[in-house]
């Protein structure tokens, strides 16, 4: 998600009355409506969607930061959003050359093991 899109979403959400944003039911309804519209635009059936990581992080920022000091969620009903936001860290992808080298080394190791097995079994 680019910066401009991110800012537009944030502006849209914050343009809604502040007291409405504190209501979990209202937030859920807004999110479901956004998902429904996204599904319609992409010609998908209900339930055939996922929440992109960018959206999860944005939701966690918008929902939890303003009231973080006031939340006591003993049911842990929103654990995924908070867990993902604060514990999921993207990792740098490995260079393709490094992956190819690892695959070749694994291939050689596997070939050596198979040769050993065939030599041991061939003498019986």
N, CA, C and O atoms as a MOPAC input file, in Angstrom:
PM7 MOZYME 1SCF
protein

 N      0.85400 1    -1.17000 1     0.00000 1
 C      0.00000 1     0.00000 1     0.00000 1
 C      0.89800 1     1.23000 1     0.00000 1
 O      1.78300 1     1.36700 1     0.84500 1
 N      0.66300 1     2.11300 1    -0.94800 1
 C      1.50400 1     3.30400 1    -1.00700 1
 C      1.05800 1     4.33400 1     0.03500 1
 O     -0.02000 1     4.22900 1     0.61900 1
 N      1.90700 1     5.31600 1     0.24500 1
 C      1.67900 1     6.33000 1     1.28100 1
 C      0.39500 1     7.12000 1     1.03800 1
 O     -0.34400 1     7.41700 1     1.97700 1
 N      0.13800 1     7.45200 1    -0.20800 1
 C     -1.04800 1     8.25000 1    -0.51800 1
 C     -2.32200 1     7.46900 1    -0.18400 1
 O     -3.24500 1     8.01900 1     0.41500 1
 N     -2.37500 1     6.19300 1    -0.57000 1
 C     -3.53700 1     5.36200 1    -0.25800 1
 C     -3.71100 1     5.23200 1     1.24400 1
 O     -4.82000 1     5.34600 1     1.76500 1
 N     -2.60600 1     4.99400 1     1.93200 1
 C     -2.63400 1     4.87000 1     3.39000 1
 C     -3.21300 1     6.13700 1     4.01100 1
 O     -4.08100 1     6.06000 1     4.88100 1
 N     -2.73900 1     7.30600 1     3.57200 1
 C     -3.21500 1     8.58100 1     4.11300 1
 C     -4.68800 1     8.82000 1     3.80600 1
 O     -5.41400 1     9.37900 1     4.62800 1
 N     -5.13200 1     8.39500 1     2.61800 1
 C     -6.54300 1     8.55700 1     2.26500 1
 C     -7.43000 1     7.71000 1     3.16900 1
 O     -8.48300 1     8.16400 1     3.61700 1
 N     -7.00200 1     6.48200 1     3.43400 1
 C     -7.77900 1     5.60700 1     4.31300 1
 C     -7.83400 1     6.18900 1     5.71700 1
 O     -8.89700 1     6.22600 1     6.33700 1
 N     -6.68800 1     6.64500 1     6.21900 1
 C     -6.64100 1     7.23200 1     7.56000 1
 C     -7.54600 1     8.46000 1     7.62600 1
 O     -8.30500 1     8.61600 1     8.58400 1
 N     -7.47500 1     9.32400 1     6.62700 1
 C     -8.31700 1    10.52800 1     6.60800 1
 C     -9.79700 1    10.16900 1     6.57700 1
 O    -10.60800 1    10.78800 1     7.26600 1
 N    -10.14300 1     9.16600 1     5.77500 1
 C    -11.53800 1     8.73000 1     5.69400 1
 C    -12.03300 1     8.23900 1     7.04900 1
 O    -13.10400 1     8.63400 1     7.51000 1
 N    -11.25300 1     7.38600 1     7.67300 1
 C    -11.67700 1     6.81400 1     8.95300 1
 C    -11.77100 1     7.88900 1    10.02600 1
 O    -12.72700 1     7.91300 1    10.80100 1
 N    -10.78000 1     8.78200 1    10.07600 1
 C    -10.81400 1     9.82300 1    11.10800 1
 C    -11.85500 1    10.88700 1    10.82100 1
 O    -12.19100 1    11.66500 1    11.71500 1
 N    -12.38100 1    10.94900 1     9.59500 1
 C    -13.44100 1    11.91000 1     9.30200 1
 C    -14.76200 1    11.49500 1     9.95100 1
 O    -15.66000 1    12.31700 1    10.13200 1
 N    -14.87000 1    10.21300 1    10.29800 1
 C    -16.04700 1     9.72400 1    11.01900 1
 C    -15.95500 1    10.24700 1    12.45000 1
 O    -14.85700 1    10.42200 1    12.97800 1
 N    -17.08100 1    10.49100 1    13.06500 1
 C    -17.09200 1    11.05400 1    14.42300 1
 C    -16.24800 1    10.21400 1    15.37300 1
 O    -16.28900 1     8.98400 1    15.33700 1
 N    -15.48300 1    10.89700 1    16.22400 1
 C    -14.55300 1    10.24600 1    17.15100 1
 C    -15.26200 1     9.26500 1    18.07400 1
 O    -14.73500 1     8.18600 1    18.34400 1
 N    -16.43800 1     9.61700 1    18.55900 1
 C    -17.13100 1     8.71900 1    19.48000 1
 C    -17.58900 1     7.44400 1    18.79100 1
 O    -17.67700 1     6.39500 1    19.43000 1
 N    -17.88300 1     7.51700 1    17.49500 1
 C    -18.26100 1     6.30400 1    16.76000 1
 C    -17.08300 1     5.34400 1    16.66000 1
 O    -17.26500 1     4.12800 1    16.71600 1
 N    -15.88000 1     5.88200 1    16.51300 1
 C    -14.70500 1     5.02500 1    16.36900 1
 C    -14.40400 1     4.24600 1    17.64000 1
 O    -13.70400 1     3.23400 1    17.59700 1
 N    -14.91800 1     4.70000 1    18.75100 1
 C    -14.66700 1     3.98800 1    20.00500 1
 C    -15.61700 1     2.81000 1    20.18600 1
 O    -15.42600 1     1.99300 1    21.08600 1
 N    -16.62800 1     2.71600 1    19.34800 1
 C    -17.60900 1     1.64200 1    19.42700 1
 C    -17.13800 1     0.47500 1    18.55200 1
 O    -17.03500 1     0.60400 1    17.33200 1
 N    -16.85800 1    -0.65500 1    19.18500 1
 C    -16.33200 1    -1.82500 1    18.46900 1
 C    -17.31700 1    -2.30500 1    17.41000 1
 O    -16.90500 1    -2.71800 1    16.32600 1
 N    -18.60400 1    -2.25500 1    17.70800 1
 C    -19.61100 1    -2.69300 1    16.75000 1
 C    -19.55400 1    -1.83500 1    15.48500 1
 O    -19.61400 1    -2.35900 1    14.37200 1
 N    -19.44000 1    -0.53500 1    15.65700 1
 C    -19.37000 1     0.37400 1    14.50800 1
 C    -18.11600 1     0.09500 1    13.68900 1
 O    -18.17400 1     0.03900 1    12.46000 1
 N    -16.98000 1    -0.08200 1    14.36600 1
 C    -15.73500 1    -0.38500 1    13.64900 1
 C    -15.86500 1    -1.67700 1    12.85600 1
 O    -15.44000 1    -1.74400 1    11.70300 1
 N    -16.44900 1    -2.70300 1    13.46600 1
 C    -16.63900 1    -3.97800 1    12.77500 1
 C    -17.52200 1    -3.83100 1    11.55500 1
 O    -17.24600 1    -4.40200 1    10.50000 1
 N    -18.59300 1    -3.05400 1    11.70700 1
 C    -19.51600 1    -2.82000 1    10.59500 1
 C    -18.81400 1    -2.09300 1     9.44900 1
 O    -18.99700 1    -2.44000 1     8.28300 1
 N    -18.01600 1    -1.09000 1     9.78500 1
 C    -17.26400 1    -0.35600 1     8.76000 1
 C    -16.31200 1    -1.30100 1     8.03100 1
 O    -16.23500 1    -1.28600 1     6.80300 1
 N    -15.59000 1    -2.11900 1     8.79000 1
 C    -14.63400 1    -3.03700 1     8.17900 1
 C    -15.34800 1    -4.03500 1     7.26900 1
 O    -14.89400 1    -4.29400 1     6.15500 1
 N    -16.47600 1    -4.60400 1     7.74400 1
 C    -17.22700 1    -5.56100 1     6.92800 1
 C    -17.73100 1    -4.91200 1     5.64100 1
 O    -17.73000 1    -5.54300 1     4.58400 1
 N    -18.16100 1    -3.65800 1     5.73000 1
 C    -18.63400 1    -2.94600 1     4.54100 1
 C    -17.49100 1    -2.72800 1     3.54500 1
 O    -17.67400 1    -2.89200 1     2.33800 1
 N    -16.32300 1    -2.36300 1     4.05200 1
 C    -15.16400 1    -2.19700 1     3.16700 1
 C    -14.81300 1    -3.51700 1     2.48400 1
 O    -14.52800 1    -3.53700 1     1.28700 1
 N    -14.83100 1    -4.61200 1     3.23100 1
 C    -14.54600 1    -5.93700 1     2.64900 1
 C    -15.60400 1    -6.28600 1     1.60600 1
 O    -15.27000 1    -6.78300 1     0.53000 1
 N    -16.88600 1    -6.02800 1     1.91500 1
 C    -17.96600 1    -6.33400 1     0.97100 1
 C    -17.76000 1    -5.56800 1    -0.34100 1
 O    -17.88800 1    -6.14000 1    -1.42400 1
 N    -17.44500 1    -4.28600 1    -0.24000 1
 C    -17.22200 1    -3.48300 1    -1.45100 1
 C    -16.00400 1    -3.97600 1    -2.22300 1
 O    -16.01900 1    -4.02800 1    -3.45300 1
 N    -14.96000 1    -4.33300 1    -1.50100 1
 C    -13.76000 1    -4.86400 1    -2.15300 1
 C    -14.10000 1    -6.14700 1    -2.90500 1
 O    -13.64900 1    -6.34400 1    -4.03300 1
 N    -14.90200 1    -7.02900 1    -2.27900 1
 C    -15.29100 1    -8.28100 1    -2.92800 1
 C    -16.11100 1    -8.02100 1    -4.18300 1
 O    -15.91100 1    -8.68200 1    -5.20300 1
 N    -17.03500 1    -7.06000 1    -4.11800 1
 C    -17.84500 1    -6.73200 1    -5.29000 1
 C    -16.97100 1    -6.23600 1    -6.43800 1
 O    -17.15900 1    -6.63800 1    -7.58600 1
 N    -16.02200 1    -5.36700 1    -6.12800 1
 C    -15.14500 1    -4.80900 1    -7.15600 1
 C    -14.27300 1    -5.88200 1    -7.79600 1
 O    -13.92100 1    -5.78000 1    -8.97200 1
 N    -13.92600 1    -6.90300 1    -7.03000 1
 C    -13.05800 1    -7.96200 1    -7.54200 1
 C    -13.83300 1    -9.21200 1    -7.92500 1
 O    -13.24300 1   -10.26500 1    -8.16800 1
 N    -15.16500 1    -9.09500 1    -7.98000 1
 C    -16.03300 1   -10.19100 1    -8.38800 1
 C    -15.77500 1   -11.45200 1    -7.56200 1
 O    -15.64800 1   -12.54500 1    -8.11200 1
 N    -15.70000 1   -11.29500 1    -6.25400 1
 C    -15.47900 1   -12.43000 1    -5.35900 1
 C    -16.74600 1   -12.70900 1    -4.56700 1
 O    -17.56800 1   -11.82000 1    -4.34400 1
 N    -16.88800 1   -13.95400 1    -4.15000 1
 C    -18.00700 1   -14.34300 1    -3.30000 1
 C    -17.69600 1   -13.99800 1    -1.85300 1
 O    -16.53900 1   -13.78700 1    -1.48800 1
 N    -18.73400 1   -13.94500 1    -1.03600 1
 C    -18.53800 1   -13.68300 1     0.39600 1
 C    -17.63700 1   -14.75900 1     0.99100 1
 O    -17.79100 1   -15.94400 1     0.69900 1
 N    -16.71100 1   -14.34000 1     1.81400 1
 C    -15.80100 1   -15.28400 1     2.46100 1
 C    -14.54600 1   -15.56400 1     1.66600 1
 O    -13.62700 1   -16.20100 1     2.18000 1
 N    -14.48200 1   -15.11100 1     0.43600 1
 C    -13.30800 1   -15.35400 1    -0.39400 1
 C    -12.36500 1   -14.16100 1    -0.34900 1
 O    -12.05400 1   -13.57000 1    -1.38300 1
 N    -11.92100 1   -13.81600 1     0.82100 1
 C    -11.00500 1   -12.69300 1     0.94300 1
 C    -10.05800 1   -12.93200 1     2.10800 1
 O    -10.26200 1   -13.83000 1     2.92400 1
 N     -9.04800 1   -12.13300 1     2.16500 1
 C     -8.13400 1   -12.15300 1     3.30000 1
 C     -7.83600 1   -10.70600 1     3.65300 1
 O     -8.06500 1    -9.79500 1     2.85700 1
 N     -7.32600 1   -10.51200 1     4.84600 1
 C     -6.99000 1    -9.15900 1     5.26700 1
 C     -5.50300 1    -8.94200 1     5.03800 1
 O     -4.68400 1    -9.55900 1     5.71900 1
 N     -5.13500 1    -8.08000 1     4.09600 1
 C     -3.71300 1    -7.83900 1     3.83600 1
 C     -3.00800 1    -7.29400 1     5.07600 1
 O     -3.61800 1    -6.60000 1     5.89000 1
 N     -1.74000 1    -7.60700 1     5.21300 1
 C     -0.94900 1    -7.18500 1     6.38100 1
 C     -0.98000 1    -5.67300 1     6.56800 1
 O     -1.05100 1    -5.19100 1     7.69900 1
 N     -0.92600 1    -4.91800 1     5.46500 1
 C     -0.96900 1    -3.45700 1     5.57400 1
 C     -2.25500 1    -2.99800 1     6.25600 1
 O     -2.24300 1    -2.08700 1     7.08300 1
 N     -3.36800 1    -3.64700 1     5.89200 1
 C     -4.65200 1    -3.27000 1     6.47900 1
 C     -4.69600 1    -3.65300 1     7.95000 1
 O     -5.19900 1    -2.89000 1     8.77400 1
 N     -4.17100 1    -4.83400 1     8.28900 1
 C     -4.13800 1    -5.26000 1     9.69200 1
 C     -3.33900 1    -4.26900 1    10.52600 1
 O     -3.77100 1    -3.87700 1    11.61000 1
 N     -2.17400 1    -3.86100 1    10.02700 1
 C     -1.34400 1    -2.90700 1    10.77100 1
 C     -2.03800 1    -1.55900 1    10.89600 1
 O     -1.99600 1    -0.93500 1    11.95600 1
 N     -2.67700 1    -1.10400 1     9.82100 1
 C     -3.40100 1     0.16500 1     9.86300 1
 C     -4.54200 1     0.09300 1    10.87300 1
 O     -4.72800 1     1.01100 1    11.67100 1
 N     -5.30400 1    -0.99800 1    10.83800 1
 C     -6.40800 1    -1.14800 1    11.78900 1
 C     -5.89900 1    -1.16400 1    13.22100 1
 O     -6.49700 1    -0.55000 1    14.10400 1
 N     -4.80400 1    -1.85900 1    13.45000 1
 C     -4.24800 1    -1.90700 1    14.80100 1
 C     -3.85400 1    -0.51100 1    15.26400 1
 O     -4.10800 1    -0.13700 1    16.40900 1
 N     -3.23700 1     0.25800 1    14.37700 1
 C     -2.87000 1     1.64000 1    14.72300 1
 C     -4.10400 1     2.47600 1    15.04500 1
 O     -4.14800 1     3.17500 1    16.05800 1
 N     -5.10200 1     2.39400 1    14.17400 1
 C     -6.28500 1     3.23800 1    14.33700 1
 C     -7.14000 1     2.83600 1    15.53300 1
 O     -7.73500 1     3.68700 1    16.19500 1
 N     -7.19700 1     1.54700 1    15.80200 1
 C     -8.06900 1     1.06700 1    16.87300 1
 C     -7.40200 1     1.16400 1    18.23600 1
 O     -8.01500 1     1.63900 1    19.19200 1
 N     -6.16400 1     0.72300 1    18.33600 1
 C     -5.55900 1     0.56000 1    19.65400 1
 C     -4.80100 1     1.77100 1    20.17600 1
 O     -4.86100 1     2.06500 1    21.37000 1
 N     -4.09800 1     2.47000 1    19.31400 1
 C     -3.26600 1     3.57300 1    19.81500 1
 C     -4.05600 1     4.63700 1    20.57700 1
 O     -3.61600 1     5.05600 1    21.64800 1
 N     -5.21700 1     5.09600 1    20.06200 1
 C     -5.93300 1     6.14900 1    20.78900 1
 C     -6.43300 1     5.72000 1    22.17400 1
 O     -6.60200 1     6.56000 1    23.05900 1
 N     -6.66700 1     4.43200 1    22.36200 1
 C     -7.24600 1     3.97500 1    23.63300 1
 C     -6.39900 1     2.89600 1    24.30000 1
 O     -6.89400 1     2.17200 1    25.16300 1
 N     -5.14700 1     2.78000 1    23.91800 1
 C     -4.29400 1     1.69400 1    24.41500 1
 C     -4.20900 1     1.66300 1    25.93400 1
 O     -4.16200 1     0.58700 1    26.52900 1
 N     -4.18900 1     2.82600 1    26.56400 1
 C     -4.07200 1     2.86500 1    28.01800 1
 C     -5.39000 1     2.54600 1    28.72200 1
 O     -5.40900 1     2.36800 1    29.94000 1
 N     -6.49600 1     2.47100 1    27.97100 1
 C     -7.80700 1     2.22000 1    28.57200 1
 C     -8.33000 1     0.81500 1    28.30000 1
 O     -9.36100 1     0.42800 1    28.85100 1
 N     -7.63900 1     0.04400 1    27.46100 1
 C     -8.14300 1    -1.26800 1    27.05600 1
 C     -7.76700 1    -2.33300 1    28.07500 1
 O     -6.61200 1    -2.45300 1    28.48500 1
 N     -8.77500 1    -3.10300 1    28.47000 1
 C     -8.52900 1    -4.30300 1    29.26700 1
 C     -9.40900 1    -5.37600 1    28.64700 1
 O    -10.57400 1    -5.52700 1    29.01600 1
 N     -8.85400 1    -6.10700 1    27.72100 1
 C     -9.60900 1    -7.10900 1    26.97600 1
 C     -9.34900 1    -8.47000 1    27.59200 1
 O     -8.42600 1    -9.17200 1    27.17900 1
 N    -10.14500 1    -8.84700 1    28.56800 1
 C     -9.92700 1   -10.12700 1    29.24900 1
 C    -10.33400 1   -11.31100 1    28.39100 1
 O     -9.94300 1   -12.44100 1    28.68500 1
 N    -11.10800 1   -11.08300 1    27.33700 1
 C    -11.50400 1   -12.18000 1    26.46000 1
 C    -10.52900 1   -12.36000 1    25.31000 1
 O    -10.61000 1   -13.34500 1    24.57700 1
 N     -9.62200 1   -11.43300 1    25.14800 1
 C     -8.64000 1   -11.47700 1    24.06200 1
 C     -9.31800 1   -11.61200 1    22.70700 1
 O     -8.83300 1   -12.33000 1    21.83200 1
 N    -10.43700 1   -10.92300 1    22.53500 1
 C    -11.20700 1   -11.05500 1    21.29800 1
 C    -10.52900 1   -10.40100 1    20.10200 1
 O    -10.90300 1   -10.66900 1    18.96000 1
 N     -9.55000 1    -9.55800 1    20.34200 1
 C     -8.87800 1    -8.89000 1    19.23600 1
 C     -7.39300 1    -9.22800 1    19.22100 1
 O     -6.56600 1    -8.42700 1    18.78600 1
 N     -7.06600 1   -10.41800 1    19.69900 1
 C     -5.65500 1   -10.78500 1    19.84700 1
 C     -4.89600 1   -10.76500 1    18.53400 1
 O     -3.73200 1   -10.36600 1    18.50400 1
 N     -5.53300 1   -11.19100 1    17.44300 1
 C     -4.78300 1   -11.30100 1    16.19600 1
 C     -4.25500 1    -9.94900 1    15.74100 1
 O     -3.10000 1    -9.83700 1    15.33000 1
 N     -5.09200 1    -8.92400 1    15.81300 1
 C     -4.65200 1    -7.60800 1    15.36500 1
 C     -3.50100 1    -7.09200 1    16.21100 1
 O     -2.49200 1    -6.63300 1    15.67600 1
 N     -3.64400 1    -7.16500 1    17.52300 1
 C     -2.57100 1    -6.63900 1    18.36500 1
 C     -1.33100 1    -7.51900 1    18.26900 1
 O     -0.21200 1    -7.00400 1    18.25000 1
 N     -1.51000 1    -8.83100 1    18.20700 1
 C     -0.36800 1    -9.73200 1    18.09600 1
 C      0.38800 1    -9.45900 1    16.80200 1
 O      1.61100 1    -9.32000 1    16.79800 1
 N     -0.35800 1    -9.38700 1    15.71000 1
 C      0.26800 1    -9.16100 1    14.41400 1
 C      1.00700 1    -7.83400 1    14.38600 1
 O      2.13200 1    -7.75600 1    13.89300 1
 N      0.38600 1    -6.80300 1    14.90800 1
 C      0.98200 1    -5.47200 1    14.85300 1
 C      2.29300 1    -5.40200 1    15.62300 1
 O      3.25600 1    -4.80000 1    15.14900 1
 N      2.34000 1    -6.00400 1    16.79100 1
 C      3.49100 1    -5.79900 1    17.65400 1
 C      4.51300 1    -6.93300 1    17.63600 1
 O      5.62400 1    -6.76500 1    18.13800 1
 N      4.15600 1    -8.08500 1    17.06700 1
 C      5.10400 1    -9.19300 1    17.08100 1
 C      5.50300 1    -9.67100 1    15.69400 1
 O      6.55400 1   -10.29600 1    15.54900 1
 N      4.71300 1    -9.40400 1    14.68300 1
 C      5.04500 1    -9.81200 1    13.32500 1
 C      6.01100 1    -8.79600 1    12.73800 1
 O      5.70700 1    -7.60600 1    12.65100 1
 N      7.15800 1    -9.27200 1    12.34300 1
 C      8.14600 1    -8.39600 1    11.71500 1
 C      8.48400 1    -8.96100 1    10.34100 1
 O      8.93000 1   -10.10400 1    10.23800 1
 N      8.27700 1    -8.17900 1     9.28800 1
 C      8.63800 1    -8.66600 1     7.96100 1
 C     10.14000 1    -8.92100 1     7.87200 1
 O     10.94200 1    -8.22400 1     8.49400 1
 N     10.49400 1    -9.90500 1     7.10600 1
 C     11.91300 1   -10.22000 1     6.94400 1
 C     12.32200 1    -9.93600 1     5.50300 1
 O     11.51300 1   -10.01600 1     4.57800 1
 N     13.58600 1    -9.60700 1     5.34100 1
 C     14.13800 1    -9.36100 1     4.01200 1
 C     14.18400 1   -10.68100 1     3.24800 1
 O     14.61900 1   -11.69700 1     3.79000 1
 N     13.74200 1   -10.67300 1     2.00400 1
 C     13.80000 1   -11.87900 1     1.19500 1
 C     15.24600 1   -12.22400 1     0.88100 1
 O     16.08300 1   -11.34400 1     0.68200 1
 N     15.52400 1   -13.52300 1     0.84000 1
 C     16.87900 1   -13.95800 1     0.51800 1
 C     17.13600 1   -13.74200 1    -0.97400 1
 O     16.21600 1   -13.86600 1    -1.78300 1
 N     18.37200 1   -13.42300 1    -1.34100 1
 C     18.69600 1   -13.28100 1    -2.76600 1
 C     18.50100 1   -14.61900 1    -3.49100 1
 O     18.76700 1   -15.68100 1    -2.92800 1
 N     18.04600 1   -14.55800 1    -4.71600 1
 C     17.78100 1   -15.75700 1    -5.50100 1
 C     19.03800 1   -16.60800 1    -5.65400 1
 O     18.95700 1   -17.83500 1    -5.59700 1
 N     20.18500 1   -15.98800 1    -5.84400 1
 C     21.44100 1   -16.73500 1    -6.00900 1
 C     21.73900 1   -17.57600 1    -4.76300 1
 O     22.22200 1   -18.70300 1    -4.87600 1
 N     21.45600 1   -17.04000 1    -3.59800 1
 C     21.68800 1   -17.77600 1    -2.34700 1
 C     20.74900 1   -18.98200 1    -2.24600 1
 O     21.15500 1   -20.05500 1    -1.80100 1
 N     19.50300 1   -18.80100 1    -2.66000 1
 C     18.53600 1   -19.90100 1    -2.62900 1
 C     18.95500 1   -20.99300 1    -3.60100 1
 O     18.90800 1   -22.17700 1    -3.26400 1
 N     19.36200 1   -20.60500 1    -4.80300 1
 C     19.80700 1   -21.58300 1    -5.80800 1
 C     21.01900 1   -22.35100 1    -5.29900 1
 O     21.09500 1   -23.56800 1    -5.46900 1
 N     21.96500 1   -21.65700 1    -4.67900 1
 C     23.16100 1   -22.32200 1    -4.13600 1
 C     22.76600 1   -23.32500 1    -3.05200 1
 O     23.30900 1   -24.42900 1    -3.00900 1
 N     21.83200 1   -22.95600 1    -2.17900 1
 C     21.36400 1   -23.87600 1    -1.13800 1
 C     20.68000 1   -25.09900 1    -1.74700 1
 O     20.86900 1   -26.22100 1    -1.27700 1
 N     19.88300 1   -24.87700 1    -2.79600 1
 C     19.20700 1   -25.99700 1    -3.45200 1
 C     20.20800 1   -26.94800 1    -4.10500 1
 O     20.05300 1   -28.16700 1    -4.03400 1
 N     21.22900 1   -26.38800 1    -4.73800 1
 C     22.26100 1   -27.23500 1    -5.36000 1
 C     23.01000 1   -28.04200 1    -4.30600 1
 O     23.29400 1   -29.22100 1    -4.51200 1
 N     23.33000 1   -27.41000 1    -3.17700 1
 C     24.02000 1   -28.12400 1    -2.09500 1
 C     23.13300 1   -29.23700 1    -1.55100 1
 O     23.61700 1   -30.33500 1    -1.27800 1
 N     21.85200 1   -28.96600 1    -1.39300 1
 C     20.91400 1   -29.97500 1    -0.90700 1
 C     20.77600 1   -31.11300 1    -1.91300 1
 O     20.68800 1   -32.28100 1    -1.53300 1
 N     20.75900 1   -30.76800 1    -3.18600 1
 C     20.67800 1   -31.77700 1    -4.24100 1
 C     21.90500 1   -32.69900 1    -4.19700 1
 O     21.77000 1   -33.91600 1    -4.31800 1
 N     23.08700 1   -32.12600 1    -4.02700 1
 C     24.31500 1   -32.92800 1    -3.94400 1
 C     24.29700 1   -33.83400 1    -2.71100 1
 O     24.67700 1   -35.00200 1    -2.78000 1
 N     23.85100 1   -33.27900 1    -1.59000 1
 C     23.77900 1   -34.06500 1    -0.35500 1
 C     22.79900 1   -35.23000 1    -0.51200 1
 O     23.08100 1   -36.35200 1    -0.09100 1
 N     21.64800 1   -34.95100 1    -1.12000 1
 C     20.64300 1   -35.98800 1    -1.34700 1
 C     21.17600 1   -37.05400 1    -2.29500 1
 O     20.96900 1   -38.24700 1    -2.07200 1
 N     21.85600 1   -36.63100 1    -3.34400 1
 C     22.43600 1   -37.58200 1    -4.30000 1
 C     23.45400 1   -38.48100 1    -3.60400 1
 O     23.49100 1   -39.68700 1    -3.84600 1
 N     24.28300 1   -37.88700 1    -2.73600 1
 C     25.26600 1   -38.68000 1    -1.99500 1
 C     24.60300 1   -39.71200 1    -1.09300 1
 O     25.05800 1   -40.85300 1    -1.02100 1
 N     23.54800 1   -39.32900 1    -0.41500 1
 C     22.83000 1   -40.26200 1     0.46900 1
 C     22.20400 1   -41.37900 1    -0.34700 1
 O     22.27600 1   -42.54300 1     0.04700 1
 N     21.59300 1   -41.04700 1    -1.47500 1
 C     20.98300 1   -42.07000 1    -2.32300 1
 C     22.03400 1   -43.02200 1    -2.88700 1
 O     21.80500 1   -44.23000 1    -2.94800 1
 N     23.18100 1   -42.49100 1    -3.29800 1
 C     24.26200 1   -43.34800 1    -3.79400 1
 C     24.70500 1   -44.32700 1    -2.71500 1
 O     24.92500 1   -45.50700 1    -2.99100 1
 N     24.83600 1   -43.83300 1    -1.47800 1
 C     25.22100 1   -44.69400 1    -0.35500 1
 C     24.21000 1   -45.80700 1    -0.14700 1
 O     24.57800 1   -46.96900 1     0.02700 1
 N     22.93800 1   -45.44800 1    -0.16600 1
 C     21.87300 1   -46.43400 1     0.04800 1
 C     21.88900 1   -47.47300 1    -1.06200 1
 O     21.75500 1   -48.66800 1    -0.79900 1
 N     22.05300 1   -47.02100 1    -2.30500 1
 C     22.05700 1   -47.95100 1    -3.43000 1
 C     23.26600 1   -48.87800 1    -3.38900 1
 O     23.15900 1   -50.05500 1    -3.73100 1
 N     24.41700 1   -48.35000 1    -2.97000 1
 C     25.62100 1   -49.18300 1    -2.88500 1
 C     25.45700 1   -50.23000 1    -1.79100 1
 O     25.82800 1   -51.38700 1    -1.98700 1
 N     24.90900 1   -49.84500 1    -0.64900 1
 C     24.70800 1   -50.79100 1     0.44900 1
 C     23.68400 1   -51.84400 1     0.07500 1
 O     23.86500 1   -53.02400 1     0.37400 1
 N     22.61400 1   -51.42900 1    -0.57500 1
 C     21.56000 1   -52.36500 1    -0.94700 1
 C     21.92500 1   -53.22200 1    -2.13800 1
 O     21.40000 1   -54.32500 1    -2.28800 1
 N     22.81600 1   -52.73700 1    -2.99000 1
 C     23.18600 1   -53.46300 1    -4.19200 1
 C     24.02900 1   -54.69200 1    -3.91800 1
 O     24.04600 1   -55.61000 1    -4.73800 1
 N     24.73700 1   -54.74300 1    -2.78100 1
 C     25.59300 1   -55.87700 1    -2.46300 1
 C     24.84100 1   -57.02700 1    -1.82800 1
 O     25.42200 1   -58.09000 1    -1.60900 1
 N     23.56800 1   -56.84500 1    -1.52800 1
 C     22.81400 1   -57.91100 1    -0.83800 1
 C     22.07300 1   -58.78300 1    -1.78800 1
 O     21.39500 1   -59.71900 1    -1.36500 1

